[in-house]
């Protein structure tokens, strides 16, 4: 088949690579327009664009698909299907119908659970034990299309959003390649999503990353892991931002962790122990504003934490 691909971040690159190794031709890659980064606001290319240039694939960067021009470009390519992975632009009905078979998306959840923008982070925040990927036909409504294939994996206790996304990206790439082969053979089966068990993964806001030490230590830890690598969980210390990159729950009863929530109970090379509303958290990697992240053992060599209390003021 003649395929197009639409994606932007690193999560989409494994699927792009998998399709280039398939029996099908990749005739177009769509990605978002270049952004800017850093103090100098230097132009930055998406990770999909970087990979497409390396592979010498035809590249398109429309600012929107709501214009007739972008949809005409897609239609004129005469593609059999468009594969979409974390593209970041809305595809209107004219775009969804511009290829022979339609548009197919890799979604990082086992639909209908966690429709929406942030399924990986929401799964970790909710304490889910299983994640997965679904290949679905795209419709005008968000993540409601029929599912052609799905595959699950266990969420490991130490998984962050970053590590889980890496595993799901590879899983989704393999599953999409299998699905495209089935589409070519006419053997793909589309199963409508059940309306039972629908949950929505709202976009993550930076305010959610501000830790509330009055919560149970388990819930605090979920925030640390769900917001790594972005936007990164944070607290305040001496009026300064303190980012928490990694931690673990202390396996001991609340009675052994005295002090108001946010109080540093102990600090050693193993970690910085902080009282929570229930239980305590041991921070193992953290970062002061304007500094590099570092292990707790390195941090306490330069900072006095005796009697310190972390908080949001």
Secondary structure as GFF3:
##gff-version 3
##sequence-region A 1 313
A	DSSP	beta_strand	2	7	.	.	.	ID=ss1
A	DSSP	three_ten_helix	10	12	.	.	.	ID=ss2
A	DSSP	alpha_helix	13	20	.	.	.	ID=ss3
A	DSSP	beta_strand	25	30	.	.	.	ID=ss4
A	DSSP	beta_strand	35	37	.	.	.	ID=ss5
A	DSSP	beta_strand	42	44	.	.	.	ID=ss6
A	DSSP	alpha_helix	47	54	.	.	.	ID=ss7
A	DSSP	beta_strand	59	60	.	.	.	ID=ss8
A	DSSP	alpha_helix	68	76	.	.	.	ID=ss9
A	DSSP	beta_strand	81	85	.	.	.	ID=ss10
A	DSSP	alpha_helix	93	96	.	.	.	ID=ss11
A	DSSP	beta_strand	103	107	.	.	.	ID=ss12
A	DSSP	beta_strand	115	116	.	.	.	ID=ss13
A	DSSP	alpha_helix	119	125	.	.	.	ID=ss14
A	DSSP	beta_strand	130	137	.	.	.	ID=ss15
A	DSSP	beta_strand	147	154	.	.	.	ID=ss16
A	DSSP	alpha_helix	161	185	.	.	.	ID=ss17
A	DSSP	beta_strand	200	201	.	.	.	ID=ss18
A	DSSP	three_ten_helix	206	209	.	.	.	ID=ss19
A	DSSP	alpha_helix	217	226	.	.	.	ID=ss20
A	DSSP	beta_strand	233	237	.	.	.	ID=ss21
A	DSSP	beta_strand	240	249	.	.	.	ID=ss22
A	DSSP	three_ten_helix	254	256	.	.	.	ID=ss23
A	DSSP	beta_strand	264	268	.	.	.	ID=ss24
A	DSSP	beta_strand	271	275	.	.	.	ID=ss25
A	DSSP	beta_strand	280	288	.	.	.	ID=ss26
A	DSSP	beta_strand	294	295	.	.	.	ID=ss27
A	DSSP	alpha_helix	296	302	.	.	.	ID=ss28
###
